[in-house]
């Protein structure tokens, strides 16, 4: 009985791995996790070099900074979900979906701002405000790089989009929007 359950479980796992779409999804998730770990290590290097703190200030700053670094993970996951949702729907998006995505982005921006305000106050307790401002400047630079990497990783989905069937009216609408932006 147990052997049958194990065999069934292995067959199901093998079946999942053989599904190309699921395999691609699992690879993307693994790549994202590795990228996140690498970025966290690089983030700490950039902040350390940029902050140039003496031992006393570093001892009080790093625990607060590490706590701050752990909190945005959920926000990063939400942002990635929005990017993926946009990429998945970008050739067939209607106004309702666009509005939903815009609302999600703005809510995420509000959450990120609230988090920065919270840690701005916490860091001012352990560092001069000039150094806190330096930290947030460095943090914003790192965050922009992370955002760019997340977007770039999902561009492959959008690059595949021309193979999708798009009705002529929607295509003309998208071209009109682009011309309005360019024009």
N, C-alpha and C positions, 0 to 999 in steps of 0.2 A: 504494500500500500504506500509506504513512505517512498520507495523507489519510483513508483508511478508518479507521485506528486513532484519529486525532484526532476524526473524526466520531463514532465509536462512544463515545469517551470523553466528548465533549460531550453525546451523547444520554443516556448513563448519569448524568451530573451533572444534566441537566435532569430526568430521571426521578426522581432522589432529591429534588430540590427540590419536585417536584410532589406527592410523598407527604406529606400533611398531618401525619402523626405524626412523620415524620423532620424536616419543616420546623419543627415545634414544638420538637422536641428540639434542633435546631441553634440556634434562637432562644434557647432556655433556656441552652444552653452559652455563647453569645455574651453574653447578659445577665449570666451568672455571671462571666465573665471581666472584663467592664467593671466590674461591681460590685466584684470583687476588687481591681482596679487603683485604683478610687476609694477603697475602704476603706483600702488601704495608704497612699495619700496623706493621707487624713484621720487615720489612725493616727499617722503621723509628726507631724502638726500637734498632735494631742491630747497626745502624749508630750512634745513640745518645750515646749508651754505649761505642762503639768503639772509637768515636772521642774525648770524654771527653773534651768538649769545655767550656771555661769560658763564662759568660753571654755576654760579649762584642763580642767575636768571634762567639758565637752561633747566636746572633742577625743578624750578617752580612752573616753567612753561610747558615742558614736554608732557606731563600727565594731563594737563588741560587740552593740549593739542591732540594727543592720542584719543582722548574721549571724544573730541570734536570729529576726528577722522572716522571714528566708528559709526557715528550717527547718520552721515549722509548716504550710507549704503542703501538704505530703503528708498531714499530719494533717487538715487542712481538707478535702482531697479524700476522705479516708476517711470523715469525718463526713458529708459531703454524700452519699456513696454509701449510708451507713446510713439517712439520712433518706429518700432516694429509694426504697430497698428497703422501708422501713417503709410509705411512702405507697402504693407499688405493691401491697403485700400486706395492707394494713390491714383490708380488709373480709373477707378470707378467711383471715386468719392463724390458724394452729393453735399449740399450745404449743411444738412443736419449732422453728418459725420464730421465735416470740417469744423463746425461749431463745437461739437463734443470734444474734438482733439484740442482746439484752441482753449476751451474752458479747462481741460486737464492740464495744459501747459501753464496757464496762468495760476491755477491752484498750486501746482508744483513750485512755481516761482515764489509764491507767497510763503509756502512751507520753508523753502530754502532761505528766504530773507528772514523769517522768524528764527531759524536756527542760527544764522549769522549774528543776529541781534543778541540772542541768548549768550553765545560764546564771546562776542565782543565785550559784553559786560563782565563775563567771567575772566577773560584774559586781561582786562584793565585792572583787575585786582592783583595780578601777579607781575605785570609788565607795564612800563610807561606806554601811553597811548600811541606814541610815535612808532614803537615796535609792534604794537597790535595792528596798526594800520599797515605796516610792512608785511606782517603775516598774512593779512587778508588780501593784499595785492599779490603776493606769491601764490596763495591758495586759489585765487581767481584765475591766475595764469595756468595753473595745473588743471583746474576744473575745465577751462576752455579746451585744453588738449584732450582731456578725457571725453568731453562732449563731441569733439571733432572725430575722435577714434570710434565712438559709438555710432555716429552718423555714417562714417565711412564703411564700417562693417556691415551696415544694413543697405548700403547703396547697391550691393550685388543683387538684392531683391528687386530694386527699382530698375537695374540694368536689364534684368530678365523681362521686365514689363512689356517692351515692344512685341514680344512674342504672344502676348495676351491679345484677345480680340477686344477692341474698343469700338463702340459704335461711332459713326461719323460725326454725329451731332456733339457728342462728348469731346471728341478730338478737336473739333472746331472751337468748342468752348475753351478748352485748355490752351489752344493756340492763341485765341483772342486775349486771354488773361496774360499770356506771355508777351504778346505785342503791346498790351497796355502798360506792362512793367517796363519793357524796353523803350517804348515810344515816347 
